[in-house]
Amino acid sequence: MNGAALRPIPIHAIGLMLFACLLPVAGNSESYTSPDAIDGTRKIDAEKLIDLVNRNDGQIIIDSRISSDRKLGYIPGSISLPDTDTDCESLARIIPDKSDPVVFYCNGPKCRRSDNAVVIAKNCGYSNIYWYRGGIEAWKAKNYPIVK
């Protein structure tokens, strides 16, 4: 070695590293269920999403899933913006007016990607956030159209 002494890792640091390894990943997790509500957002169902699209010309719908999930099918008219790429800058490119209505969705209640995205949007100052918690899972269950 170049003269550097090896220092033991403090026991509390080892515990933190082990804890971090046990945290679920950002996408789907068998044990994860999204919250029933997220402050600063309005949870909607598929029919409310359809109503928003019919009432708001150019309604913005953001698919927060990763590209491999999107390739399996997505809600027509939705824009791909994975939660891992969601930040104030990426949102501003899609939704310049922070008061415009925006809908976020992902795979469904076992997916945390739209949860993450709506919290980011809220923290960026967006004020008209809709969360389609049922996601593509509920959309497909109702036999609504998907695009592949």
Secondary structure, 3 states (H helix, E strand, C coil): CCCCCCCCCCHHHHHHHHHHHHCCCCCECCCCCCCCCCCCEEECCHHHHHHHHHHCCCCEEEECCCHHHHCCCECCCCEECCHHHCCHHHHHHHCCCCCCCEEEECCCCCECHHHHHHHHHHHCCCCCEEEECCHHHHHHHCCCCCEC
